[in-house]
């Protein structure tokens, strides 16, 4: 059984601690040391309006954000702040009581948290409408009746695109924890950008309608870096990438989410060295777009229109409910919503996949025929004890190279339902040095051959 313990890179942890220590030293030396203004917020204050920096502590975050100028720092003390905060000032640092403390490692003393809860306001908890903003060390819940029902929204407007660092936060009980948004009306294709690190996303299932059940939902963002976060109880997907490019998702964990990640119309993105288990264990919420309702069907769902994706070195264990596959080039997302563009230049390599009700890795067949996935690579994966096929290539997928994969304990280890090609058994894909006890077509030669040694250590 895979363990989801968290292992921090010591160098990165030391760097973070040093940076926070340096900030505190400079703050202690006075605001002039940094040429910034420091504002303070505390629930114990009776002052409702921040008007005198470094002298007056106010009792709400919005007032401090309104008073602050570019480059200022806002220190927020413990307590619950029932408000919605909109940031329009660039280079603002919003630091909660737990700033610099990795949210994945256990922060169980609620009295030490700076909590932002916008329930009842009709808005997300924090909206970032400015560049170079830092949000660090909070517990955040957005109003489930908001549009979108998110904890944090990083958006783009006609005036430009926005960049944020979202660090060391607990994002819980919203519809979506973090929403990165580029409006379709933006003809200049300005995109939000974010670094999201050391956050805990849990139980983001609140509300109804679209954008419910996600830890992170990226709609058209460019270059988001999502690394070393923990996801649990987000019943649609821990992460969804729709449109946009260069998303880098590494070293995250997922437990009891719906899907781990879903891709639609994304390009040049990476999903690597992530670990997840028990997908769908607590149920799966559907994705709702207009009148369309549909469910993810894999821990890693690769929908239509993706190119130059790399899915590598991930460890996926056990799916339930609708999460029936480990990695799927999936056709469950309606063409009316995501289009019918095929996937190409996708690499799936060195992943470990076990315990899914249907397939370990599957390229599904598009309803009505037509090409769905081509010119892609499935390399060096280990696929064990899935209910149907270890690796399955269905009709409509061709010129896929499968090399050095190992499969065991599946109902059928290797299955290629394409015909009329020059690959093994006349299929349209190339199988080389793949091992498994059972194949279809049976050959000669079959897509994969019996292993001569154990395929798993």
URBEL-V327131 format. One record per residue. N is the residue number from 1. RES is the residue in one letter. SS is DSSP state (helix for helix, strand for strand, loop for the rest). PHI is phi in degrees with one decimal (* if undefined). Layout:
# URBEL-V327131
N	RES	SS	PHI
N	RES	SS	PHI
This chain:
# URBEL-V327131
1	X	loop	*
2	X	loop	-71.7
3	X	loop	-99.6
4	X	loop	-103.4
5	X	loop	-67.2
6	X	loop	-101.7
7	X	loop	-117.9
8	X	loop	-86.4
9	X	loop	-69.1
10	X	helix	-61.0
11	X	helix	-63.6
12	X	helix	-68.2
13	X	helix	-64.1
14	X	helix	-63.6
15	X	helix	-63.4
16	X	helix	-64.2
17	X	helix	-63.2
18	X	helix	-64.2
19	X	helix	-64.5
20	X	helix	-64.9
21	X	helix	-62.8
22	X	helix	-63.3
23	X	helix	-62.4
24	X	helix	-65.2
25	X	helix	-62.4
26	X	helix	-66.4
27	X	helix	-64.5
28	X	helix	-64.4
29	X	loop	-77.2
30	X	loop	113.2
31	X	helix	-62.2
32	X	helix	-64.6
33	X	helix	-63.5
34	X	loop	-105.6
35	X	loop	56.3
36	X	loop	-131.6
37	X	loop	-109.9
38	X	strand	-106.0
39	X	strand	-108.6
40	X	strand	-123.2
41	X	strand	-129.3
42	X	loop	-147.3
43	X	loop	-68.6
44	X	loop	-81.2
45	X	loop	-77.6
46	X	loop	-101.7
47	X	loop	-85.8
48	X	loop	-93.6
49	X	loop	-126.9
50	X	loop	-78.1
51	X	loop	-133.2
52	X	loop	-130.7
53	X	loop	-60.6
54	X	loop	68.3
55	X	loop	-128.2
56	X	loop	-113.8
57	X	strand	-101.2
58	X	strand	-104.2
59	X	loop	-104.6
60	X	loop	-145.3
61	X	helix	-75.3
62	X	helix	-58.4
63	X	helix	-63.6
64	X	helix	-66.9
65	X	helix	-63.8
66	X	helix	-66.0
67	X	helix	-78.6
68	X	loop	-70.5
69	X	loop	-110.9
70	X	loop	-55.3
71	X	loop	86.0
72	X	loop	-73.9
73	X	strand	-118.1
74	X	strand	-116.3
75	X	strand	-99.9
76	X	strand	-111.2
77	X	loop	-77.3
78	X	loop	-61.1
79	X	strand	133.2
80	X	strand	-105.7
81	X	strand	-110.3
82	X	loop	-87.7
83	X	loop	-157.7
84	X	loop	-111.5
85	X	strand	-111.4
86	X	strand	-114.4
87	X	strand	-104.0
88	X	loop	-118.9
89	X	loop	-98.3
90	X	loop	-70.8
91	X	loop	57.7
92	X	loop	-92.2
93	X	strand	-110.2
94	X	strand	-107.1
95	X	strand	-113.7
96	X	loop	-83.1
97	X	loop	-65.5
98	X	loop	-107.1
99	X	loop	-57.4
100	X	loop	85.1
101	X	loop	-105.4
102	X	loop	-53.0
103	X	helix	-70.0
104	X	helix	-79.2
105	X	helix	-90.3
106	X	loop	102.6
107	X	loop	-126.8
108	X	loop	-100.2
109	X	loop	-96.9
110	X	helix	-62.1
111	X	helix	-67.1
112	X	helix	-98.3
113	X	loop	-96.7
114	X	strand	-95.2
115	X	strand	-105.3
116	X	strand	-111.0
117	X	strand	-130.7
118	X	loop	-98.7
119	X	loop	-54.5
120	X	loop	94.3
121	X	loop	-90.6
122	X	loop	79.8
123	X	loop	-134.9
124	X	loop	-60.2
125	X	loop	-68.0
126	X	strand	-135.6
127	X	strand	-112.8
128	X	strand	-100.0
129	X	loop	-120.8
130	X	loop	-155.4
131	X	loop	-93.1
132	X	loop	59.0
133	X	strand	-104.5
134	X	strand	-116.4
135	X	strand	-123.8
136	X	strand	-142.0
137	X	loop	91.9
138	X	strand	-118.0
139	X	strand	-108.6
140	X	strand	-132.3
141	X	strand	-133.9
142	X	loop	-94.2
143	X	loop	-67.0
144	X	loop	-65.5
145	X	loop	-91.9
146	X	loop	-75.6
147	X	loop	-124.7
148	X	loop	-80.4
149	X	loop	-83.2
150	X	strand	-112.4
151	X	strand	-71.9
152	X	strand	-125.5
153	X	strand	-117.7
154	X	strand	-110.7
155	X	loop	-117.5
156	X	loop	-135.7
157	X	strand	-126.8
158	X	loop	-55.4
159	X	loop	-78.4
160	X	strand	155.3
161	X	loop	-112.7
162	X	loop	-125.9
163	X	strand	-127.2
164	X	strand	-144.1
165	X	strand	-109.6
166	X	strand	-120.0
167	X	strand	-129.0
168	X	loop	60.6
169	X	loop	-110.0
170	X	strand	-100.3
171	X	strand	-112.5
172	X	strand	-141.0
173	X	loop	60.9
174	X	loop	-99.9
175	X	loop	-74.1
176	X	strand	-135.3
177	X	strand	-68.2
178	X	strand	-128.6
179	X	strand	-119.3
180	X	strand	-102.6
181	X	strand	-133.4
182	X	loop	-119.4
183	X	loop	-65.5
184	X	loop	-65.1
185	X	loop	-76.6
186	X	loop	-81.4
187	X	loop	-69.3
188	X	loop	-83.2
189	X	loop	58.1
190	X	loop	-73.5
191	X	loop	-126.1
192	X	loop	-70.2
193	X	strand	-135.7
194	X	strand	-150.7
195	X	strand	-107.3
196	X	strand	-121.5
197	X	strand	-146.9
198	X	loop	61.4
199	X	loop	-102.6
200	X	strand	-115.3
201	X	strand	-109.3
202	X	strand	-139.4
203	X	loop	55.4
204	X	loop	-88.5
205	X	loop	-133.1
206	X	loop	-78.8
207	X	loop	93.3
208	X	loop	-132.4
209	X	loop	84.5
210	X	loop	-74.3
211	X	loop	63.8
212	X	loop	-119.0
213	X	loop	99.9
214	X	strand	-112.2
215	X	strand	-73.1
216	X	strand	-128.5
217	X	strand	-123.0
218	X	strand	-108.9
219	X	strand	-114.3
220	X	loop	85.6
221	X	loop	-73.4
222	X	strand	-106.1
223	X	loop	64.7
224	X	loop	-65.2
225	X	strand	-108.7
226	X	strand	-119.9
227	X	strand	-141.3
228	X	loop	55.8
229	X	loop	-114.0
230	X	strand	-117.9
231	X	strand	-125.5
232	X	strand	-155.8
233	X	loop	73.6
234	X	loop	-93.2
235	X	loop	-79.6
236	X	loop	-93.1
237	X	strand	-159.7
238	X	strand	-59.1
239	X	strand	-140.2
240	X	strand	-131.4
241	X	strand	-117.1
242	X	strand	-118.3
243	X	loop	69.2
244	X	loop	76.3
245	X	strand	-156.5
246	X	loop	57.1
247	X	loop	-75.7
248	X	strand	-115.7
249	X	strand	-120.6
250	X	strand	-140.6
251	X	loop	58.2
252	X	loop	-103.0
253	X	strand	-123.5
254	X	strand	-137.5
255	X	strand	-143.5
256	X	loop	63.1
257	X	loop	-87.4
258	X	loop	-73.8
259	X	strand	-76.9
260	X	strand	-79.3
261	X	strand	-147.1
262	X	strand	-128.1
263	X	strand	-116.3
264	X	strand	-141.0
265	X	loop	54.5
266	X	loop	-107.3
267	X	strand	-132.7
268	X	loop	48.9
269	X	loop	-127.1
270	X	strand	-130.0
271	X	strand	-129.9
272	X	strand	-144.5
273	X	loop	56.9
274	X	loop	-105.3
275	X	strand	-130.4
276	X	strand	-150.4
277	X	strand	-155.4
278	X	strand	56.6
279	X	strand	-69.5
280	X	loop	76.7
281	X	loop	-61.1
282	X	loop	-100.4
283	X	loop	97.6
284	X	loop	-130.5
285	X	loop	-91.5
286	X	loop	-79.3
287	X	strand	-89.6
288	X	strand	-117.5
289	X	strand	-131.8
290	X	loop	59.4
291	X	loop	-88.5
292	X	strand	-91.7
293	X	strand	-131.1
294	X	strand	-152.9
295	X	loop	-112.0
296	X	loop	-64.0
297	X	loop	-126.0
298	X	strand	-152.1
299	X	strand	-60.2
300	X	strand	-119.7
301	X	strand	-103.5
302	X	strand	-108.6
303	X	loop	-78.3
304	X	loop	-79.5
305	X	loop	76.5
306	X	loop	-96.9
307	X	strand	-147.3
308	X	loop	56.2
309	X	loop	-88.3
310	X	strand	-125.8
311	X	strand	-115.7
312	X	strand	-140.1
313	X	loop	58.5
314	X	loop	-102.3
315	X	strand	-120.1
316	X	strand	-122.6
317	X	strand	-135.0
318	X	strand	74.6
319	X	strand	-119.7
320	X	loop	-139.7
321	X	loop	54.1
322	X	loop	-72.5
323	X	loop	-83.4
324	X	loop	-94.6
325	X	strand	-124.4
326	X	strand	-76.3
327	X	strand	-125.6
328	X	strand	-131.5
329	X	strand	-78.1
330	X	loop	-100.1
331	X	loop	-110.8
332	X	loop	-76.0
333	X	loop	-81.9
334	X	loop	-61.7
335	X	helix	-60.2
336	X	helix	-64.3
337	X	helix	-99.3
338	X	helix	-108.2
339	X	loop	84.7
340	X	loop	-123.3
341	X	loop	-62.0
342	X	loop	-74.2
343	X	strand	-92.6
344	X	strand	-152.9
345	X	loop	53.9
346	X	loop	-107.5
347	X	strand	-115.3
348	X	strand	-118.6
349	X	strand	-142.3
350	X	loop	58.5
351	X	loop	-95.9
352	X	strand	-111.2
353	X	strand	-136.2
354	X	strand	-153.7
355	X	loop	78.9
356	X	loop	-100.3
357	X	loop	-61.0
358	X	loop	-114.1
359	X	loop	-108.8
360	X	loop	-71.2
361	X	strand	-130.4
362	X	strand	-141.4
363	X	strand	-106.2
364	X	loop	-79.1
365	X	loop	-95.0
366	X	loop	-73.9
367	X	loop	-59.6
368	X	loop	86.5
369	X	loop	85.5
370	X	loop	96.5
371	X	loop	-75.3
372	X	loop	-113.9
373	X	strand	-137.1
374	X	strand	-153.5
375	X	strand	46.1
376	X	strand	-135.1
377	X	strand	-135.6
378	X	strand	-123.5
379	X	strand	-133.0
380	X	loop	63.4
381	X	loop	-86.9
382	X	strand	-116.4
383	X	strand	-127.9
384	X	strand	-135.2
385	X	loop	56.6
386	X	loop	-100.4
387	X	loop	-70.5
388	X	loop	-116.2
389	X	strand	-95.5
390	X	strand	-68.5
391	X	strand	-127.6
392	X	strand	-132.4
393	X	strand	-112.9
394	X	loop	-90.8
395	X	loop	-57.1
396	X	loop	95.4
397	X	strand	-124.8
398	X	strand	-144.9
399	X	strand	54.3
400	X	strand	-99.1
401	X	strand	-98.6
402	X	strand	-115.0
403	X	strand	-138.0
404	X	loop	63.6
405	X	loop	-85.8
406	X	strand	-125.6
407	X	strand	-138.6
408	X	strand	-156.0
409	X	loop	76.9
410	X	loop	-91.1
411	X	loop	-58.6
412	X	strand	-138.8
413	X	strand	-71.3
414	X	strand	-132.9
415	X	strand	-138.5
416	X	strand	-130.2
417	X	loop	-91.8
418	X	loop	-79.8
419	X	loop	-139.5
420	X	loop	82.9
421	X	loop	-112.0
422	X	loop	-110.6
423	X	loop	-77.9
424	X	helix	-53.0
425	X	helix	60.1
426	X	helix	80.3
427	X	loop	-81.8
428	X	loop	-94.4
429	X	loop	-129.8
430	X	strand	-103.3
431	X	strand	-109.8
432	X	strand	-136.4
433	X	loop	60.4
434	X	loop	-94.8
435	X	strand	-119.0
436	X	loop	-178.2
437	X	loop	-80.6
438	X	loop	-140.2
439	X	strand	-138.8
440	X	strand	-137.0
441	X	loop	-62.8
442	X	loop	-73.1
443	X	loop	106.2
444	X	loop	-88.6
445	X	loop	-80.5
446	X	loop	-77.6
447	X	loop	-56.7
448	X	loop	-136.5
449	X	strand	-118.1
450	X	loop	-61.5
451	X	loop	-72.5
452	X	loop	-97.8
453	X	loop	-150.4
454	X	loop	-56.9
455	X	loop	-91.8
456	X	loop	-125.2
457	X	loop	-76.0
